[in-house]
Every structure is written in C-alpha cells, then in structure tokens.
Amino acid sequence: MASTTTTDLRYPIGTYKPAATVSDQDRKQWIEEIGKAPAELRAAVAGLTPKQLDTPYRPDGWTVRQVVHHVPDSHMNAYVRYKLALTEENPTIKPYDEAGWANLSDTRTVPIDVSLQLLELIHVRWMALLRSLDARDLQRTFFHPDKKRTQTLEQTLGLYAWHGKHHVAHITSLREREGW
C-alpha cells in the first residue's frame, strides 16, 4: 500500500493507492496496522472538549465526533464483508451511505467513548479472524456493487490499514493546526 502526502485536508496522509504486488510482509504489516487503529483513534481524541469534538476537521467536512463514530461503522461493515467472502462465493456486499450514517442522531448524541469501545471490541473479533487467514484465504472475493468490481480480501486489507490511519490523521492534523 502506498500513499502520497498531500496538502489536501481530506487526505492528510495522501489518497489510498493499492499495491501492485503484495508480499507476506505487506499482509502482516497491514494486519498489525489495522490492529493498532483503536488505540491510535483513542489517543487522537484524548482530552478533547465537547466543542473541539464538534469542530469539523476541514471546511465542509465531518466533525471529529462524526469521524470517531464513522470508524467503527466502517470497520463493522468490513468485518462482515470478510465473513461473507470467507463463507460464500464472491458475495455481493451491501454498500452503505457513509455520509447518511454520519448524520444520524446517534452520531450527535452518543458519547464517543461508546464508539471507541465498539471499535476495540470489533477489532478483538476482526483481528482474531485476520490473524487466522492464510494467503489463499485472502484471495477470496466479494463484489462491491457501488464500485462495480470484485475485490479480494487482500486488497481490502491494504485499504483498511490505510483507512484507520487516514481518519486518525484527520484528527491529529486538526489538533496540530489548532494547537490543541
């Protein structure tokens, strides 16, 4: 997985670029990066005030609170996609409206600690599953109807290693810019 650093506030670590080739070391590294996401997200928001949590990470962007609630929403969907791909032949997954989910009332009313705990607990199960997979398992696929393509679990692994770091960087770069 490669990314390009950018000054675009939407992509503080750069946009996701799938790796052309993937080694065993890449797979291991991505799994470890996914495993670190809950602690890194918790550290990124440590000590923020309610006003800071309700600050958008960029103009016209989600608030820090929305980002925190989004990550477990996304990772729950990824976990389910893995389980579907491992138990069915190239299943068509159910996409979801990320922006719509981020604007539902629970995102505004539920304390972020609930989503931080949810992410930690999802990752207990997801990491146990990921660490059990071999290279052949990671070649299993699902069909993403919004993207109109089939993708492997291995490709998804790289994407989610990036995804956690991407959203943590939204928060940490905002904190840096604001001097929090």
C-alpha positions in Angstrom: 0.0 0.0 0.0 1.3 3.4 -0.9 0.0 6.8 -0.2 1.1 10.2 -1.3 1.4 13.0 1.3 -0.8 16.0 0.3 -1.9 19.4 1.5 -5.5 18.4 0.7 -7.1 18.4 4.2 -9.4 15.5 3.0 -6.3 13.2 2.6 -3.7 14.2 5.2 -1.7 11.0 4.6 -2.5 11.0 0.9 -5.0 9.1 -1.1 -5.1 5.3 -1.0 -3.1 3.6 -3.7 -3.4 -0.2 -3.9 -0.1 -2.0 -4.0 0.8 -3.5 -7.4 2.2 -6.6 -5.7 1.7 -7.8 -2.1 4.2 -9.7 0.0 3.7 -11.8 3.1 5.4 -8.9 5.0 2.9 -6.4 3.5 0.0 -8.6 4.7 1.5 -8.9 8.2 2.1 -5.2 8.4 -1.4 -4.3 7.3 -2.9 -6.6 9.8 -0.8 -5.0 12.6 -1.8 -1.5 11.4 -5.5 -2.5 11.5 -4.9 -3.8 15.0 -3.4 -0.5 16.1 -6.3 1.6 14.9 -8.5 1.5 18.0 -5.6 2.7 20.3 -4.5 5.3 17.8 -8.0 6.7 17.5 -8.5 6.8 21.2 -5.1 8.6 21.6 -6.0 11.1 18.9 -9.1 12.3 20.7 -7.8 12.1 24.3 -8.5 15.3 26.2 -10.7 17.0 23.6 -13.5 19.1 24.8 -17.1 18.8 23.6 -16.6 22.0 21.5 -13.4 20.5 19.9 -15.2 17.2 19.2 -17.9 19.2 17.3 -15.3 21.0 15.2 -15.0 19.9 11.5 -11.6 18.6 10.6 -11.8 20.7 7.5 -14.2 23.2 5.9 -17.4 21.3 4.9 -16.0 18.2 6.5 -17.2 15.9 9.3 -16.7 16.9 12.9 -14.2 15.0 15.0 -17.2 13.4 16.7 -18.6 12.2 13.3 -15.2 10.8 12.4 -15.0 8.8 15.6 -18.4 7.3 15.1 -17.7 6.6 11.4 -14.6 4.4 12.1 -16.4 1.6 13.9 -19.3 1.9 11.4 -16.9 1.3 8.6 -14.9 -1.4 10.3 -18.1 -3.3 11.3 -19.0 -3.4 7.6 -15.5 -4.5 6.7 -15.6 -7.3 9.3 -19.0 -8.5 7.9 -17.6 -8.3 4.3 -14.7 -10.6 5.4 -17.1 -13.1 6.9 -19.3 -13.1 3.8 -16.4 -13.6 1.5 -15.0 -16.4 3.6 -18.3 -18.3 3.7 -19.8 -17.6 0.3 -18.6 -17.5 -3.3 -18.0 -13.9 -4.4 -21.0 -12.5 -2.5 -22.4 -9.1 -3.4 -21.9 -6.9 -0.3 -24.4 -4.3 0.9 -22.9 -0.8 0.5 -24.0 1.9 3.0 -24.4 5.6 2.8 -21.4 6.7 5.0 -22.4 10.4 4.9 -26.0 9.5 5.8 -24.9 7.3 8.7 -22.6 10.1 9.9 -25.6 12.5 10.0 -27.9 10.2 12.0 -28.9 11.3 15.5 -26.8 8.7 17.3 -23.7 10.4 15.9 -24.7 13.6 17.6 -26.0 12.2 20.9 -24.0 9.1 21.8 -20.7 9.8 23.7 -17.6 9.0 21.6 -16.4 6.5 24.2 -19.2 4.2 23.1 -17.8 4.1 19.6 -14.2 3.9 20.8 -15.2 0.8 22.9 -17.2 -0.6 20.0 -14.2 -0.3 17.7 -12.0 -2.0 20.3 -14.4 -4.9 20.6 -15.0 -5.3 16.9 -11.2 -5.4 16.5 -10.9 -8.2 19.0 -13.0 -10.4 16.7 -11.7 -9.0 13.4 -8.1 -9.3 14.4 -8.6 -13.0 15.5 -10.1 -13.6 12.1 -7.4 -11.8 10.2 -4.6 -13.5 12.0 -6.1 -16.9 11.2 -6.1 -16.3 7.4 -3.5 -17.5 5.0 -2.6 -16.1 1.6 -5.1 -18.3 -0.1 -7.9 -17.1 2.2 -7.0 -13.5 1.3 -7.6 -14.2 -2.3 -11.3 -14.8 -1.6 -13.5 -12.1 -3.1 -16.7 -10.1 -2.8 -18.5 -7.9 -5.3 -18.9 -4.2 -4.5 -22.0 -3.0 -6.5 -21.3 0.7 -6.0 -17.7 0.3 -7.3 -18.9 -2.3 -9.9 -16.0 -4.5 -9.2 -14.8 -7.6 -7.4 -12.1 -7.2 -4.9 -10.0 -9.6 -2.8 -9.8 -9.6 0.9 -6.1 -8.9 0.4 -6.9 -5.7 -1.4 -9.4 -4.8 1.4 -6.7 -5.4 4.0 -4.5 -2.7 2.5 -7.4 -0.3 2.2 -8.4 -0.7 5.9 -4.8 -0.4 7.1 -4.8 3.0 5.3 -8.4 3.8 6.5 -7.6 3.8 10.2 -4.5 5.9 9.7 -6.4 8.3 7.4 -9.1 9.1 9.9 -6.7 9.4 12.8 -4.7 11.8 10.7 -7.9 13.9 10.2 -8.0 14.4 13.9 -4.3 14.8 14.7 -3.7 17.2 11.8 -6.7 19.3 13.0 -5.2 19.3 16.5 -1.8 20.4 15.2 -3.3 23.2 13.1 -5.4 24.4 16.0 -2.7 24.0 18.6 -4.8 21.6 20.8 
